[in-house]
Amino acid sequence: MKWDPSKYVEFGNHRDRPFHDLVARVRSVQPGKVVDLGCGPGNLTATLAERWPDARVVGIDSSEEMLLRAESLRHQSLPQQSLEQKAARLTFELADIAEWHPDADTDVVVSNAALQWVPGHEEMLAAWLRDLKPGAWFAMQVPGNFTSPSHTLMRRLAESPQWSGRLGGVLRHDGAVGSPADYLGIMLDAGCAADAWETTYQQVLQGEDPVLEWVRGTGLRPVLAALTAEEAAEFEGEYSALLREAYPSTSHGTVFPFRRIFVVAQKPA
């Protein structure tokens, strides 16, 4: 599946807020190396370089389209530094985060809205925490809205007789993420000091069919990738009608509750 960076960064204020709420809980003072797993278009990765001006920040993503966007943004960020300094301080790598392992000098790892795409990431978390250096930080955030109407209606439609032949098994939802307690247990079992919490943002979206526009950038991607353009338009027409009923427009916009799961952990020094 290909990502559309322009579509992904729509609703930027809403999509960015969980990242900033997550990173605010990381109390590393002067890390040498910071890794952003599933960095996407890199705009948020650049804020890590601004927060820790002496750190080497590495963004990792499996999407070439996202990393092309990230490279273009890299030259616009950190404007007070020379091109040579930028190249050394903020870099991006094309890689599958499922195959990533922390280097011995990694001080902070951040993963924002990425691990839900990685089957079996709970086992990977345990391995990553084991290999991180003493004193290192790990911060992650994943969506916790797989039982919300935006997802259940999409799955129900995809599994209907009309669409199941094309979309059977396309949407992964069972076990896509764990509970806050699940992730907390992984961190505590690794000997970390950890904090887990969840937040439901009551987002007020503007525009026509804003919830459809939101999921086009993320959760609807597997469906659109499996259909022809004509089929995708038909599916979206049926799906958007269901969304309008589930998320009615108000005089203030469309309220879209969005639950997120957060965990921050530090290995003992």
C-alpha positions in Angstrom: 0.0 0.0 0.0 1.2 3.5 -0.8 0.8 6.4 1.6 -0.3 9.8 0.6 1.7 12.3 2.7 -0.5 15.2 1.7 -3.7 13.4 2.8 -2.0 12.2 6.0 -1.0 15.7 7.2 -4.6 17.0 6.8 -6.2 17.7 10.2 -2.6 18.3 11.3 -3.5 20.0 14.6 -5.6 17.0 15.6 -3.1 14.3 14.4 -0.1 16.1 16.0 -1.5 16.6 19.4 -1.1 13.0 20.7 2.5 13.1 19.6 3.2 16.2 21.7 1.3 14.9 24.7 3.4 11.7 24.5 6.8 13.3 24.1 6.0 15.8 26.9 6.3 12.8 29.3 9.8 11.9 28.2 12.2 13.5 30.7 15.5 12.7 29.0 17.6 15.8 29.4 20.5 15.5 26.9 20.1 12.3 24.8 22.8 11.6 22.2 20.6 9.6 19.8 16.8 9.7 19.4 14.9 7.4 17.1 11.4 7.9 15.7 9.9 4.6 14.6 7.3 5.1 11.9 8.2 8.7 11.4 5.8 9.3 8.4 6.3 12.6 6.7 8.9 13.7 9.2 7.3 16.9 10.4 7.0 15.7 14.0 10.4 14.1 13.9 11.9 17.5 13.2 10.3 18.7 16.5 12.4 16.1 18.4 15.6 17.7 16.9 14.3 21.1 18.1 13.6 19.8 21.6 17.0 18.1 21.9 19.4 20.4 19.9 22.5 18.3 20.7 20.9 14.9 19.7 21.2 13.0 16.5 17.6 12.3 15.5 16.8 9.4 13.1 13.3 8.9 11.6 12.6 5.4 10.2 9.6 4.5 8.0 8.8 1.9 5.3 7.1 4.3 3.0 9.2 5.9 0.2 6.5 8.5 -0.3 6.5 9.5 3.3 10.3 9.8 3.4 10.4 11.9 0.2 8.2 14.3 2.0 10.4 14.1 5.1 13.6 14.9 3.2 11.9 18.0 1.7 10.9 19.1 5.1 14.4 18.5 6.6 15.8 21.4 4.7 13.1 23.7 6.0 13.6 22.8 9.7 16.4 23.8 12.0 17.0 27.0 9.9 19.7 28.3 12.2 22.0 25.5 11.3 24.1 24.8 8.2 23.2 22.1 5.7 26.1 20.0 7.0 24.8 20.3 10.6 21.3 19.4 9.5 22.5 16.4 7.6 24.3 15.1 10.7 21.5 15.9 13.2 18.3 14.9 11.4 18.3 11.9 9.1 15.7 9.6 7.7 16.0 5.9 6.8 13.8 3.6 4.7 13.3 0.4 6.7 10.7 -1.9 8.2 10.4 -1.1 11.8 9.5 -4.8 12.5 13.2 -5.5 11.7 14.6 -2.6 13.7 16.8 -3.1 16.8 18.2 -0.4 19.0 21.9 0.4 18.7 24.0 0.6 21.9 23.9 4.4 21.8 20.1 4.9 21.5 18.9 7.0 24.3 15.2 7.8 23.3 12.8 5.8 21.1 9.5 7.3 20.1 6.8 5.5 18.1 3.7 7.5 17.3 0.6 5.9 15.7 2.7 3.3 13.9 2.8 0.0 15.9 -0.9 -0.8 15.1 0.3 -1.6 11.6 2.9 -4.1 12.9 1.5 -7.6 13.8 3.1 -9.0 16.9 4.6 -5.7 18.0 4.0 -6.7 21.7 6.8 -9.3 21.4 9.0 -6.8 19.6 8.5 -4.3 22.4 9.9 -6.8 24.9 12.9 -7.4 22.7 13.5 -3.7 22.1 13.3 -2.9 25.8 15.7 -5.8 26.6 18.3 -4.4 24.2 18.0 -0.7 25.1 20.8 0.7 27.2 20.3 1.4 30.9 18.6 4.8 31.4 17.1 4.8 27.9 13.5 6.0 27.3 10.7 4.3 25.2 7.5 6.2 24.4 4.7 4.9 22.2 1.2 5.9 21.2 -1.4 3.9 19.2 -5.0 4.4 18.4 -7.5 2.8 20.6 -10.6 3.4 18.5 -11.0 0.1 16.7 -14.4 -0.4 18.2 -15.6 3.1 17.3 -18.2 3.6 14.5 -15.6 4.8 12.1 -14.0 1.3 12.2 -16.9 -1.0 12.9 -19.0 0.5 10.1 -16.0 0.1 7.7 -15.6 -3.6 8.7 -19.3 -4.3 8.5 -19.5 -2.9 5.0 -16.4 -4.7 3.9 -17.7 -8.0 5.2 -21.1 -7.5 3.6 -22.1 -9.9 0.7 -21.6 -7.1 -1.8 -17.9 -6.5 -0.8 -16.6 -9.5 1.0 -15.4 -11.2 -2.2 -13.0 -8.3 -2.8 -12.3 -7.2 0.8 -12.4 -10.4 2.9 -9.5 -10.3 5.3 -8.2 -6.9 4.1 -9.0 -5.1 7.3 -7.1 -6.2 10.4 -8.7 -5.3 13.7 -8.6 -8.2 16.1 -5.5 -7.7 18.2 -4.2 -4.7 16.3 -3.4 -3.1 19.6 -3.3 -4.1 23.2 -4.9 -2.4 26.2 -3.1 0.2 28.3 -2.7 -2.5 31.0 -1.1 -4.9 28.4 1.5 -2.4 27.4 2.1 -1.4 31.0 2.7 -5.0 31.9 5.3 -5.4 29.1 7.2 -2.3 30.3 7.1 -3.4 34.0 8.1 -7.0 33.1 11.2 -5.5 31.4 12.1 -3.8 34.7 11.2 -0.3 33.5 9.6 2.5 35.4 6.5 3.1 33.3 3.3 5.1 32.9 0.4 4.1 30.8 -2.8 6.1 30.1 -5.5 6.8 27.5 -7.1 9.9 26.2 -10.2 10.4 24.1 -9.9 13.6 22.2 -13.3 15.2 21.3 -12.2 16.5 18.0 -14.4 19.0 16.1 -13.8 18.5 12.4 -14.9 20.9 9.7 -15.9 20.4 6.1 -18.1 18.0 4.1 -17.8 14.3 5.2 -14.8 15.1 7.5 -14.7 11.7 9.1 -14.4 10.1 5.7 -11.6 12.5 4.9 -9.9 11.6 8.1 -9.9 7.8 7.6 -8.9 8.2 3.9 -5.5 9.2 5.3 -5.1 6.1 7.5 -7.6 3.3 8.3 -9.3 3.3 4.9 -6.1 2.9 3.0 -6.2 -1.0 2.8 -9.7 -0.9 1.4 -8.8 1.7 -1.3 -5.7 -0.2 -2.2 -7.7 -3.4 -2.8 -10.3 -1.8 -5.1 -10.4 -0.3 -8.5 -11.1 3.5 -8.7 -14.7 2.8 -9.7 -15.2 0.3 -6.9 -13.5 2.6 -4.3 -15.8 5.4 -5.2 -18.8 3.1 -4.8 -17.6 1.8 -1.4 -16.9 5.4 -0.2 -20.4 6.5 -1.2 -22.0 3.8 0.9 -19.5 4.2 3.8 -19.9 8.0 3.9 -23.7 7.7 4.3 -23.1 5.4 7.3 -20.6 7.9 8.8 -22.9 10.9 8.4 -25.5 9.0 10.4 -23.0 7.9 13.1 -21.3 11.3 13.3 -24.0 14.0 12.6 -22.9 17.5 11.7 -23.6 20.2 14.2 -23.5 24.0 14.0 -20.0 23.8 15.3 -18.8 21.0 13.0 -18.6 17.2 13.3 -17.6 15.8 16.7 -15.2 12.9 16.2 -14.2 11.2 19.5 -10.7 9.8 19.1 -9.3 7.4 21.7 -5.5 7.0 22.0 -3.3 4.8 24.1 0.0 6.0 25.5 2.9 4.4 27.3 6.2 5.9 28.5 8.9 3.9 30.1 12.5 4.3 31.3 15.0 1.5 31.8 16.8 1.6 35.2 20.2 3.3 35.0 
